[in-house]
Amino acid sequence: MIESMPGQDNQIYRHVSDCTVNDRLVAIAVEKALDYENAIRGRDRETKQGLHLEEQIRAKFGEIVGESPALKTALDLVSVVAPTDSSVLILGETGTGKELIARAIHDLSSRREQAFVKLNCAAIPLGLLESELFGHEKGAFTGAIAQKTGRFDLANKGTLS
């Protein structure tokens, strides 16, 4: 085994050849122990790197907390869609964090320096939805006492959530 290693001195080879079987077993045991120690160090290094990456991901998502596989999948999708220029529809029950996901997408996107405009469509009466989204001029309808800028205009080049 040693003679095939380049640059080895013949003296070392003669010394190993003169070793007893027990000496060779000890040498093998030491070699295996060193290999095991290196494997443990490598595993620990990978674990630390994984934790560091997880901390970086958590820092990107700020207020979002949780450890479930479903949440991790959702956050992975946020990371995928945020850098794109695609529209995203976020669905979910009340209190599930739709606005937090929208904020995370906005914060990770190229639009992060632009406006983030919140909109709760369920809270807007159907008759005022058009006015709320697109705005209106003074006197456009009964009760329109001033011009109002719509949410789409407010969110121009930003995010409407």
Stockholm file with secondary structure:
# STOCKHOLM 1.0

chainA/1-161         MIESMPGQDNQIYRHVSDCTVNDRLVAIAVEKALDYENAIRGRDRETKQGLHLEEQIRAKFGEIVGESPALKTALDLVSVVAPTDSSVLILGETGTGKELIARAIHDLSSRREQAFVKLNCAAIPLGLLESELFGHEKGAFTGAIAQKTGRFDLANKGTLS
#=GR chainA/1-161 SS CCTTSTTCCHHHHHHHHHSCHHHHHHHHHHHHHHHHHHHHHHHHHHHHHHHHHHHHHHHHHTTCCCCCHHHHHHHHHHHHHTTSCCCCCCCCCTTSCHHHHHHHHHHHSTTTTSCEECCCGGGSCGGGHHHHHHEECTTSSTTCCSCEECHHHHTTTSEEC
#=GC SS_cons         CCTTSTTCCHHHHHHHHHSCHHHHHHHHHHHHHHHHHHHHHHHHHHHHHHHHHHHHHHHHHTTCCCCCHHHHHHHHHHHHHTTSCCCCCCCCCTTSCHHHHHHHHHHHSTTTTSCEECCCGGGSCGGGHHHHHHEECTTSSTTCCSCEECHHHHTTTSEEC
//
